[in-house]
Structure formats: structure tokens, C-alpha cells
């Protein structure tokens, strides 16, 4: 059972995640976070000295659920499209658990890309991206998949993963969906995404 300090730290991270997503990094203060939890600022600073450290904890926790697993999957000795499907499953699982994360990341890209990139480098997360890129490039070099610009591959895959969550409220309103309907739709969306990626990358025999 977690001790009280672990419990408070978890509450801080979860509250900061909520406020960062809703308001953005700039418009969220340490006072806002402390007030939301019901603790004073000295207590908050005991756990996280600065808002930057807290942001890194929140962002790092989210990305740590994805990038290490993605790299591990791409390093597996199985056909490329099986690996790709497993990667898509990880992203969809994380986004379903944290549906506001895609909007948070997109907002931070527009707000201050250098801050986001700096946080990734501080947490050494950029190394995962570099290694994943090397694996994909090797697959292209070996002729296992078509050679396409890496930007096209990234934008196609990431946009297809993120867009349903960015437009979730609108989609649910337009089509009178509930949460279960949305999850069922994502299964169809996943199949469509994989067909699109296969059409882009599959080498015809």
C-alpha cells in the first residue's frame, strides 16, 4: 500500500496533468495546482521545486507509456506490419486512458515547441525516436517496406492516431454516440489506419 508521500505525489502529478491539459503550461501556476489539491505551496515545492520539474514529471510519465514500448516492438523479429499494428494498439490504449493528451501535445507544439523538445531531451526521450527511425529506415533499406519520406510516414500515422481524439466531442455529438460507441468506432478506425499504412508502405510482390 502506498505511503502518504507517494499518495500526495500521485495527486500532484494527476492534478498538474489535468490543469496543464485544460489550461496549458503558461496559464497554469503552482498556486493553481496547490489550491486544486488543497495543499500549500511549500508542500508542493517539497515534491517539485519548479513548475518545469513538474511538467517533466507529467510529460515524461505520459510519453514513457509509449516510446519505450514502441521501440521494443519495432526491435522484435516479426513482420513489419505486425509490429505496426502493435504500435497502433499501444497509442490507442494510452489515448483512451488519457483522451486529453493528444490535445495537450498539439497545444504545446503550437505554444512553445522548443520547450516541448527541451523537455524530451532532458528526459532522454529523443533517443527513443532516433532509434525507432533507424529501425524503420533499415526496413526500407532492406526492401521490406517501400521507401517513403519519413515526414510523410510520421504525419500520416500520427494524424490518423490523434485526429479522432481531437474531434471526439464533435464526432460524438454529430453521430449521437456515447463512450462505448466511440470505442467501437476506434476499432473500425484502426483497421482503416492500418489499410492506409499498408497501401503506403507494402512492397508488391
C-alpha positions, 0 to 999 in steps of 0.5 A, a space after each residue: 500500500 502506498 505511503 502518504 508521500 507517494 499518495 500526495 505525489 500521485 495527486 500532484 502529478 494527476 492534478 498538474 496533468 489535468 490543469 496543464 491539459 485544460 489550461 496549458 503550461 503558461 496559464 497554469 501556476 503552482 498556486 493553481 495546482 496547490 489550491 486544486 489539491 488543497 495543499 500549500 505551496 511549500 508542500 508542493 515545492 517539497 515534491 517539485 521545486 519548479 513548475 518545469 520539474 513538474 511538467 517533466 514529471 507529467 510529460 515524461 510519465 505520459 510519453 514513457 507509456 509509449 516510446 519505450 514500448 514502441 521501440 521494443 516492438 519495432 526491435 522484435 523479429 516479426 513482420 513489419 506490419 505486425 509490429 505496426 499494428 502493435 504500435 497502433 494498439 499501444 497509442 490507442 490504449 494510452 489515448 483512451 486512458 488519457 483522451 486529453 493528451 493528444 490535445 495537450 501535445 498539439 497545444 504545446 507544439 503550437 505554444 512553445 515547441 522548443 520547450 516541448 523538445 527541451 523537455 524530451 531531451 532532458 528526459 532522454 526521450 529523443 533517443 527513443 525516436 532516433 532509434 525507432 527511425 533507424 529501425 524503420 529506415 533499415 526496413 526500407 533499406 532492406 526492401 521490406 517496406 517501400 521507401 517513403 519520406 519519413 515526414 510523410 510516414 510520421 504525419 500520416 500515422 500520427 494524424 490518423 492516431 490523434 485526429 479522432 481524439 481531437 474531434 471526439 466531442 464533435 464526432 460524438 455529438 454529430 453521430 449521437 454516440 456515447 463512450 462505448 460507441 466511440 470505442 467501437 468506432 476506434 476499432 473500425 478506425 484502426 483497421 482503416 489506419 492500418 489499410 492506409 499504412 499498408 497501401 503506403 508502405 507494402 512492397 508488391 510482390 
